Amino acid sequence: MSTRQKVLDYYGSSLSDDWHDHFDYYIYEETTADGYVVYVATYDQRNINVEEHVHYYDFNLEEEFSQAIIEGISIYTDDLDSDYINSAFENLYEDLKNK
């Protein structure tokens, strides 16, 4: 069993890159009208608040992603191998090993 799966199983979370409207949390890249990449992290895909859910940089997404895993919910991401996701799994796994 992979370390990712161990973390997901421990917290009762699930993670997928197959889009549907029934996830509890969404975290993905989007492109603005003028070509900039931004990151959306939201519980409600139909009600995105730019001030709260849209991030210009991905440096704080690890924390948000980790929190969603700890909450034991279903999560959508468009990039299963992004740095913030890999880092979140590494840190959560280390925390579990230390418990």
Phi and psi restraints in degrees (value plus and minus 20) as a CYANA .aco file:
   2 SER   PHI     -91.6   -51.6
   2 SER   PSI     139.7   179.7
   3 THR   PHI     -83.2   -43.2
   3 THR   PSI     -55.3   -15.3
   4 ARG   PHI     -79.1   -39.1
   4 ARG   PSI     -68.9   -28.9
   5 GLN   PHI     -85.6   -45.6
   5 GLN   PSI     -56.0   -16.0
   6 LYS   PHI     -81.2   -41.2
   6 LYS   PSI     -63.3   -23.3
   7 VAL   PHI     -85.1   -45.1
   7 VAL   PSI     -67.9   -27.9
   8 LEU   PHI     -81.0   -41.0
   8 LEU   PSI     -63.6   -23.6
   9 ASP   PHI     -84.3   -44.3
   9 ASP   PSI     -62.5   -22.5
  10 TYR   PHI     -78.1   -38.1
  10 TYR   PSI     -63.8   -23.8
  11 TYR   PHI    -110.9   -70.9
  11 TYR   PSI     -27.5    12.5
  12 GLY   PHI      55.7    95.7
  12 GLY   PSI       6.2    46.2
  13 SER   PHI    -117.7   -77.7
  13 SER   PSI     143.8   183.8
  14 SER   PHI    -155.1  -115.1
  14 SER   PSI     132.9   172.9
  15 LEU   PHI    -157.8  -117.8
  15 LEU   PSI     115.5   155.5
  16 SER   PHI    -168.8  -128.8
  16 SER   PSI     133.7   173.7
  17 ASP   PHI    -130.4   -90.4
  17 ASP   PSI      -6.5    33.5
  18 ASP   PHI    -116.4   -76.4
  18 ASP   PSI      90.0   130.0
  19 TRP   PHI     -85.7   -45.7
  19 TRP   PSI     116.6   156.6
  20 HIS   PHI    -178.0  -138.0
  20 HIS   PSI     149.0   189.0
  21 ASP   PHI    -106.2   -66.2
  21 ASP   PSI      -9.4    30.6
  22 HIS   PHI    -133.7   -93.7
  22 HIS   PSI      -2.1    37.9
  23 PHE   PHI     -99.6   -59.6
  23 PHE   PSI     137.5   177.5
  24 ASP   PHI    -105.9   -65.9
  24 ASP   PSI     -44.0    -4.0
  25 TYR   PHI    -167.3  -127.3
  25 TYR   PSI     121.2   161.2
  26 TYR   PHI    -146.4  -106.4
  26 TYR   PSI     115.4   155.4
  27 ILE   PHI    -163.4  -123.4
  27 ILE   PSI      97.1   137.1
  28 TYR   PHI    -180.8  -140.8
  28 TYR   PSI     146.4   186.4
  29 GLU   PHI    -109.3   -69.3
  29 GLU   PSI     128.2   168.2
  30 GLU   PHI    -159.4  -119.4
  30 GLU   PSI     135.0   175.0
  31 THR   PHI    -130.6   -90.6
  31 THR   PSI     113.4   153.4
  32 THR   PHI     -96.4   -56.4
  32 THR   PSI     149.6   189.6
  33 ALA   PHI     -80.3   -40.3
  33 ALA   PSI     -48.1    -8.1
  34 ASP   PHI    -121.2   -81.2
  34 ASP   PSI      -2.5    37.5
  35 GLY   PHI      71.9   111.9
  35 GLY   PSI     -12.8    27.2
  36 TYR   PHI    -105.3   -65.3
  36 TYR   PSI     127.0   167.0
  37 VAL   PHI    -112.0   -72.0
  37 VAL   PSI     110.3   150.3
  38 VAL   PHI    -147.6  -107.6
  38 VAL   PSI     146.1   186.1
  39 TYR   PHI    -138.5   -98.5
  39 TYR   PSI     113.1   153.1
  40 VAL   PHI    -128.8   -88.8
  40 VAL   PSI     109.8   149.8
  41 ALA   PHI    -154.4  -114.4
  41 ALA   PSI      90.0   130.0
  42 THR   PHI    -171.1  -131.1
  42 THR   PSI     132.6   172.6
  43 TYR   PHI    -107.0   -67.0
  43 TYR   PSI     -44.4    -4.4
  44 ASP   PHI    -144.3  -104.3
  44 ASP   PSI      79.3   119.3
  45 GLN   PHI     -81.8   -41.8
  45 GLN   PSI     -44.8    -4.8
  46 ARG   PHI    -107.8   -67.8
  46 ARG   PSI     -25.9    14.1
  47 ASN   PHI    -159.6  -119.6
  47 ASN   PSI      54.2    94.2
  48 ILE   PHI    -110.1   -70.1
  48 ILE   PSI     105.5   145.5
  49 ASN   PHI    -121.4   -81.4
  49 ASN   PSI      97.0   137.0
  50 VAL   PHI     -77.8   -37.8
  50 VAL   PSI     -61.0   -21.0
  51 GLU   PHI     -86.8   -46.8
  51 GLU   PSI     -50.4   -10.4
  52 GLU   PHI    -123.1   -83.1
  52 GLU   PSI     -52.3   -12.3
  53 HIS   PHI    -130.1   -90.1
  53 HIS   PSI     -32.2     7.8
  54 VAL   PHI    -127.9   -87.9
  54 VAL   PSI     108.5   148.5
  55 HIS   PHI    -141.0  -101.0
  55 HIS   PSI     114.5   154.5
  56 TYR   PHI     -98.5   -58.5
  56 TYR   PSI     -51.7   -11.7
  57 TYR   PHI    -139.7   -99.7
  57 TYR   PSI     138.4   178.4
  58 ASP   PHI    -116.8   -76.8
  58 ASP   PSI     -11.7    28.3
  59 PHE   PHI     -85.4   -45.4
  59 PHE   PSI     -44.5    -4.5
  60 ASN   PHI    -124.2   -84.2
  60 ASN   PSI     -15.9    24.1
  61 LEU   PHI     -91.8   -51.8
  61 LEU   PSI     -47.7    -7.7
  62 GLU   PHI     -78.0   -38.0
  62 GLU   PSI     -65.4   -25.4
  63 GLU   PHI     -83.5   -43.5
  63 GLU   PSI     -64.3   -24.3
  64 GLU   PHI     -86.3   -46.3
  64 GLU   PSI     -62.5   -22.5
  65 PHE   PHI     -83.4   -43.4
  65 PHE   PSI     -64.5   -24.5
  66 SER   PHI     -79.3   -39.3
  66 SER   PSI     -63.1   -23.1
  67 GLN   PHI     -81.5   -41.5
  67 GLN   PSI     -60.1   -20.1
  68 ALA   PHI     -83.8   -43.8
  68 ALA   PSI     -59.6   -19.6
  69 ILE   PHI     -83.5   -43.5
  69 ILE   PSI     -67.1   -27.1
  70 ILE   PHI     -80.2   -40.2
  70 ILE   PSI     -51.5   -11.5
  71 GLU   PHI     -91.5   -51.5
  71 GLU   PSI     -33.0     7.0
  72 GLY   PHI      53.8    93.8
  72 GLY   PSI      20.5    60.5
  73 ILE   PHI    -135.4   -95.4
  73 ILE   PSI     151.9   191.9
  74 SER   PHI    -106.3   -66.3
  74 SER   PSI     115.0   155.0
  75 ILE   PHI    -147.6  -107.6
  75 ILE   PSI     114.8   154.8
  76 TYR   PHI    -124.3   -84.3
  76 TYR   PSI     117.9   157.9
  77 THR   PHI    -159.1  -119.1
  77 THR   PSI     130.3   170.3
  78 ASP   PHI    -110.8   -70.8
  78 ASP   PSI     -26.2    13.8
  79 ASP   PHI    -164.0  -124.0
  79 ASP   PSI      76.3   116.3
  80 LEU   PHI     -87.2   -47.2
  80 LEU   PSI     -35.3     4.7
  81 ASP   PHI    -133.2   -93.2
  81 ASP   PSI       0.1    40.1
  82 SER   PHI     -88.0   -48.0
  82 SER   PSI     136.8   176.8
  83 ASP   PHI     -79.6   -39.6
  83 ASP   PSI     -63.3   -23.3
  84 TYR   PHI     -87.0   -47.0
  84 TYR   PSI     -51.6   -11.6
  85 ILE   PHI     -92.7   -52.7
  85 ILE   PSI     -66.1   -26.1
  86 ASN   PHI     -78.9   -38.9
  86 ASN   PSI     -63.9   -23.9
  87 SER   PHI     -85.0   -45.0
  87 SER   PSI     -61.1   -21.1
  88 ALA   PHI     -81.3   -41.3
  88 ALA   PSI     -64.9   -24.9
  89 PHE   PHI     -84.6   -44.6
  89 PHE   PSI     -61.3   -21.3
  90 GLU   PHI     -80.1   -40.1
  90 GLU   PSI     -66.8   -26.8
  91 ASN   PHI     -88.2   -48.2
  91 ASN   PSI     -61.3   -21.3
  92 LEU   PHI     -85.7   -45.7
  92 LEU   PSI     -58.0   -18.0
  93 TYR   PHI     -86.2   -46.2
  93 TYR   PSI     -62.0   -22.0
  94 GLU   PHI     -81.4   -41.4
  94 GLU   PSI     -60.5   -20.5
  95 ASP   PHI     -80.4   -40.4
  95 ASP   PSI     -61.4   -21.4
  96 LEU   PHI     -86.2   -46.2
  96 LEU   PSI     -60.3   -20.3
  97 LYS   PHI     -83.9   -43.9
  97 LYS   PSI     -52.4   -12.4
  98 ASN   PHI    -101.8   -61.8
  98 ASN   PSI     -29.1    10.9
